[in-house]
């Protein structure tokens, strides 16, 4: 449902389990290690095939199953074209690349099919966690965003010894495992990071890592200041500024703006009310096209012709 829906759901879970911030509540966050590269294609196909056979009743059911099989077992590593230098591929950790996996293991993260299939891949985990939420009504809540699973629990001493071993076992049956380096368990007053933001009791902050990337992106644009990159600059930097604007991050937005080279201010300006960069009038996309193709004369002639025709009609 999107990042904002995920963040709002986590906020609701914290408020529910802590009973409006009136009792202790612990926030637990776990992350799966190498989620996409460790997907078992046989398991994924069996799950999707079951959905089609049980819930799809159109005449082209056999065609859908055929296309589904081709898509799941497409093996892109055998017929892909690498655009990046090989030395850059070596920087990718081996456990996060499907090039280091045997055939039948791994999902191509860029394929639309796998974006949906991996989300459904852990459906049984969701059902199990939902049964726990019903059993411990008001004392346990969870959400899942692909491989991120934040949870809110009222009593960590009684739930954690049962929850974590059972979760590891169920993930292991699917060929997945928890990332030992990304385990988080703190009181709700400490907050929790969730898909690019840090959720606290009274507000939501943008993640420092996102701000750092925005600053690095601004510095990369400062190495090459030219008119032809204005549109790219606005699209990239404004995406970071928009997140800062919506997440109590005006000061963080100003840090990103400060990282831009001063030469850019000859072409763009900062709108403080909207918290975004915008091109100066003479450098907007429309005016640039008019100047490049010398269209201003044609506009003038068209206007004069229309005016003359109106006068003759009158």
C-alpha positions as CSV (number, residue, x, y, z in Angstrom):
1,X,0.0,0.0,0.0
2,X,3.0,2.3,0.0
3,X,5.5,3.8,2.5
4,X,3.1,6.3,4.0
5,X,0.5,3.6,4.7
6,X,3.1,1.5,6.3
7,X,4.3,4.4,8.5
8,X,0.8,5.3,9.6
9,X,0.0,1.6,10.4
10,X,3.1,1.4,12.7
11,X,2.1,4.6,14.4
12,X,-1.4,3.1,15.0
13,X,0.1,-0.1,16.4
14,X,2.3,1.8,18.9
15,X,-0.6,3.8,20.1
16,X,-2.8,0.7,20.4
17,X,-0.4,-1.5,22.3
18,X,0.8,1.3,24.6
19,X,-2.9,2.2,25.2
20,X,-2.4,5.8,24.2
21,X,1.2,6.1,25.6
22,X,-0.1,5.2,29.1
23,X,1.7,1.9,29.6
24,X,5.0,0.3,28.7
25,X,5.4,-0.9,25.2
26,X,8.4,-2.4,23.4
27,X,9.2,-1.9,19.7
28,X,10.8,-4.8,17.9
29,X,12.1,-4.7,14.4
30,X,13.6,-7.6,12.4
31,X,14.9,-7.7,8.9
32,X,15.4,-10.6,6.5
33,X,18.9,-11.2,5.2
34,X,19.2,-11.2,1.4
35,X,15.5,-11.5,0.9
36,X,15.3,-11.5,-2.9
37,X,18.5,-13.5,-3.7
38,X,17.4,-16.3,-1.4
39,X,13.9,-16.8,-2.7
40,X,13.2,-20.4,-3.8
41,X,11.6,-20.3,-7.2
42,X,9.8,-23.6,-6.8
43,X,8.1,-22.4,-3.7
44,X,7.1,-19.1,-5.3
45,X,5.7,-20.8,-8.4
46,X,3.8,-23.3,-6.3
47,X,2.2,-20.5,-4.3
48,X,1.2,-18.5,-7.4
49,X,0.0,-21.5,-9.2
50,X,-2.3,-22.4,-6.3
51,X,-3.8,-18.9,-6.4
52,X,-4.5,-19.1,-10.2
53,X,-6.0,-22.6,-10.0
54,X,-8.2,-21.9,-7.0
55,X,-9.2,-18.2,-7.7
56,X,-9.0,-17.6,-11.4
57,X,-11.8,-18.9,-13.6
58,X,-11.3,-17.3,-17.0
59,X,-10.9,-19.3,-20.2
60,X,-7.2,-18.4,-20.5
61,X,-6.2,-20.1,-17.2
62,X,-3.8,-22.4,-19.0
63,X,-2.2,-19.5,-20.8
64,X,-1.8,-17.6,-17.5
65,X,-0.1,-20.6,-15.9
66,X,2.2,-21.0,-18.9
67,X,3.3,-17.4,-18.8
68,X,3.7,-17.6,-15.1
69,X,6.0,-20.5,-15.4
70,X,8.1,-18.8,-18.1
71,X,8.4,-15.7,-15.9
72,X,9.4,-17.4,-12.7
73,X,11.9,-19.6,-14.4
74,X,13.3,-17.0,-16.8
75,X,16.9,-17.2,-15.3
76,X,17.9,-13.6,-16.2
77,X,21.5,-14.2,-15.1
78,X,22.0,-16.5,-18.2
79,X,21.0,-13.9,-20.8
80,X,21.4,-10.5,-19.3
81,X,23.6,-7.6,-20.5
82,X,25.8,-5.9,-17.9
83,X,26.1,-2.2,-18.3
84,X,28.3,-1.5,-15.3
85,X,32.0,-2.3,-15.2
86,X,32.8,-5.7,-13.7
87,X,34.8,-4.1,-10.9
88,X,31.7,-2.4,-9.7
89,X,29.8,-5.7,-9.5
90,X,32.5,-6.9,-7.2
91,X,31.5,-4.3,-4.7
92,X,28.1,-5.9,-4.2
93,X,28.1,-8.4,-1.3
94,X,27.9,-11.9,-2.6
95,X,24.9,-12.8,-0.5
96,X,22.9,-10.0,-2.1
97,X,23.5,-11.0,-5.8
98,X,21.6,-13.7,-7.7
99,X,24.8,-14.1,-9.8
100,X,26.2,-16.1,-6.9
101,X,23.2,-18.4,-6.5
102,X,22.5,-21.7,-8.2
103,X,19.7,-22.0,-10.7
104,X,16.3,-22.1,-8.9
105,X,17.4,-19.7,-6.1
106,X,16.9,-16.0,-6.3
107,X,14.4,-13.4,-7.6
108,X,15.3,-10.6,-10.0
109,X,14.4,-7.5,-8.0
110,X,13.7,-5.5,-11.2
111,X,11.0,-7.8,-12.5
112,X,7.4,-6.7,-11.7
113,X,6.4,-10.3,-11.2
114,X,8.9,-10.8,-8.4
115,X,7.9,-7.5,-6.7
116,X,4.5,-9.1,-6.1
117,X,5.6,-12.7,-5.8
118,X,8.1,-12.0,-3.0
119,X,5.5,-10.0,-1.1
120,X,3.1,-13.0,-1.3
121,X,6.0,-15.4,-0.6
122,X,5.7,-14.7,3.2
123,X,1.9,-14.9,3.3
124,X,2.0,-17.8,5.7
125,X,4.2,-15.8,8.1
126,X,1.6,-13.0,7.9
127,X,-1.2,-15.4,8.7
128,X,0.8,-16.8,11.7
129,X,1.6,-13.3,13.1
130,X,-2.1,-12.3,12.6
131,X,-3.1,-15.3,14.7
132,X,-0.8,-14.1,17.4
133,X,-2.3,-10.6,17.2
134,X,-5.7,-12.1,17.7
135,X,-4.5,-14.3,20.6
136,X,-2.8,-11.5,22.4
137,X,-5.4,-8.9,21.6
138,X,-4.2,-5.4,22.4
139,X,-0.8,-6.7,23.5
140,X,0.8,-7.5,20.2
141,X,0.7,-5.9,16.7
142,X,2.9,-6.2,13.6
143,X,3.3,-4.8,10.1
144,X,5.3,-6.1,7.2
145,X,6.8,-4.2,4.3
146,X,8.4,-6.8,2.0
147,X,11.3,-7.9,4.3
148,X,10.9,-5.4,7.1
149,X,8.8,-6.5,10.1
150,X,8.2,-3.9,12.9
151,X,6.3,-5.2,15.9
152,X,4.9,-3.7,19.1
153,X,4.7,-5.9,22.2
154,X,3.4,-5.1,25.7
155,X,5.6,-7.6,27.6
156,X,9.0,-8.6,26.0
157,X,10.0,-11.0,28.7
158,X,7.2,-13.4,28.0
159,X,6.7,-13.0,24.3
160,X,10.3,-12.8,22.9
161,X,11.5,-16.3,24.1
162,X,8.5,-17.8,22.2
163,X,8.3,-15.4,19.2
164,X,11.8,-15.3,17.9
165,X,12.6,-19.0,17.7
166,X,9.2,-19.7,16.1
167,X,9.7,-16.9,13.6
168,X,13.2,-18.1,12.6
169,X,11.9,-21.7,12.1
170,X,9.1,-20.6,9.8
171,X,11.4,-18.3,7.8
172,X,13.9,-21.2,7.5
173,X,11.3,-23.4,5.9
174,X,11.0,-20.8,3.1
175,X,14.8,-20.5,2.7
176,X,15.0,-17.1,4.5
177,X,16.6,-16.1,7.7
178,X,16.7,-13.0,9.9
179,X,19.6,-10.6,9.6
180,X,21.5,-10.7,12.9
181,X,22.9,-7.2,12.4
182,X,19.5,-5.6,12.0
183,X,17.7,-6.6,15.2
184,X,16.2,-3.8,17.2
185,X,14.3,-3.9,20.5
186,X,13.7,-0.7,22.5
187,X,11.1,1.1,24.6
188,X,8.6,3.0,22.6
189,X,9.9,6.3,23.9
190,X,13.1,5.6,21.9
191,X,11.2,5.4,18.7
192,X,11.7,3.1,15.7
193,X,13.0,3.4,12.2
194,X,10.5,2.4,9.5
195,X,11.0,2.6,5.7
196,X,13.0,5.9,5.6
197,X,11.6,7.6,8.7
198,X,12.1,7.6,12.5
199,X,8.8,7.4,14.4
200,X,8.8,9.0,17.8
201,X,6.0,9.6,20.3
202,X,5.0,13.1,19.1
203,X,6.4,13.4,15.6
204,X,8.0,11.6,12.6
205,X,11.5,12.5,11.5
206,X,13.1,11.7,8.2
207,X,15.9,9.1,8.4
208,X,19.4,10.5,8.7
209,X,20.6,8.1,6.0
210,X,18.1,9.6,3.5
211,X,19.3,13.1,4.4
212,X,22.9,12.0,3.9
213,X,22.0,10.6,0.5
214,X,20.3,13.9,-0.4
215,X,23.4,15.8,0.5
216,X,25.6,13.5,-1.5
217,X,23.3,13.9,-4.5
218,X,23.5,17.7,-4.2
219,X,27.3,17.6,-4.1
220,X,27.4,15.3,-7.2
221,X,25.3,17.9,-9.1
222,X,27.7,20.6,-7.9
223,X,30.6,19.0,-9.8
224,X,28.9,19.7,-13.1
225,X,26.8,22.9,-13.2
226,X,25.2,23.4,-16.6
227,X,21.8,24.4,-18.1
228,X,21.2,20.9,-19.6
229,X,21.0,19.3,-16.1
230,X,18.5,21.7,-14.6
231,X,15.5,19.3,-15.2
232,X,17.5,16.4,-13.7
233,X,18.5,18.5,-10.7
234,X,15.0,19.6,-9.9
235,X,13.6,16.0,-10.2
236,X,16.3,14.5,-8.0
237,X,16.7,17.2,-5.3
238,X,13.0,17.9,-5.0
239,X,12.3,14.3,-4.2
240,X,14.4,14.6,-1.1
241,X,13.1,18.0,-0.2
242,X,9.5,16.6,-0.4
243,X,10.3,13.9,2.1
244,X,11.8,16.5,4.4
245,X,8.8,18.8,4.1
246,X,6.3,16.1,5.0
247,X,8.3,14.8,7.9
248,X,9.1,17.7,10.2
249,X,12.4,18.1,8.4
250,X,12.7,21.8,7.3
251,X,16.2,22.1,8.8
252,X,17.3,18.9,7.1
253,X,16.0,20.3,3.8
254,X,18.2,23.4,4.3
255,X,21.2,21.1,4.8
256,X,20.6,19.6,1.4
257,X,20.2,23.0,-0.2
258,X,23.4,24.3,1.4
259,X,25.3,21.5,-0.3
260,X,24.5,22.9,-3.7
261,X,27.2,24.9,-5.5
262,X,26.4,28.6,-5.6
263,X,26.6,28.6,-9.4
264,X,23.3,26.8,-9.5
265,X,21.5,29.9,-8.2
266,X,22.0,31.5,-11.6
267,X,19.5,29.0,-13.0
268,X,17.2,27.9,-10.1
269,X,15.7,29.4,-7.0
270,X,14.4,28.1,-3.7
271,X,10.8,28.5,-2.9
272,X,10.6,28.6,0.9
273,X,6.8,28.3,1.1
274,X,6.7,25.1,-1.0
275,X,10.1,23.9,0.2
276,X,11.3,23.1,-3.3
277,X,13.6,24.2,-6.0
278,X,12.2,25.7,-9.2
279,X,13.8,26.9,-12.4
280,X,14.0,30.7,-13.0
281,X,11.5,31.8,-15.6
282,X,14.1,32.0,-18.4
283,X,15.2,28.5,-17.7
284,X,11.9,26.6,-17.4
285,X,11.4,23.6,-19.7
286,X,9.0,25.5,-22.0
287,X,11.2,28.6,-22.4
288,X,14.3,26.5,-23.0
289,X,12.5,24.7,-25.9
290,X,11.3,27.9,-27.3
291,X,14.8,29.4,-27.3
292,X,16.5,26.2,-28.6
293,X,14.2,25.8,-31.6
294,X,13.7,29.6,-32.1
295,X,9.9,29.2,-31.7
296,X,9.3,32.8,-30.3
297,X,9.0,34.2,-33.9
298,X,6.4,31.6,-34.8
299,X,4.4,32.4,-31.7
300,X,4.5,36.1,-32.6
301,X,3.3,35.5,-36.2
302,X,0.5,33.3,-35.0
303,X,-0.7,35.9,-32.6
304,X,-0.5,38.6,-35.2
305,X,-2.4,36.5,-37.7
306,X,-5.1,35.7,-35.2
307,X,-5.5,39.3,-34.3
308,X,-5.8,40.4,-37.9
309,X,-8.4,37.7,-38.6
310,X,-10.4,38.9,-35.6
311,X,-10.2,42.5,-36.8
312,X,-11.4,41.6,-40.3
313,X,-14.3,39.6,-38.9
314,X,-15.3,42.5,-36.6
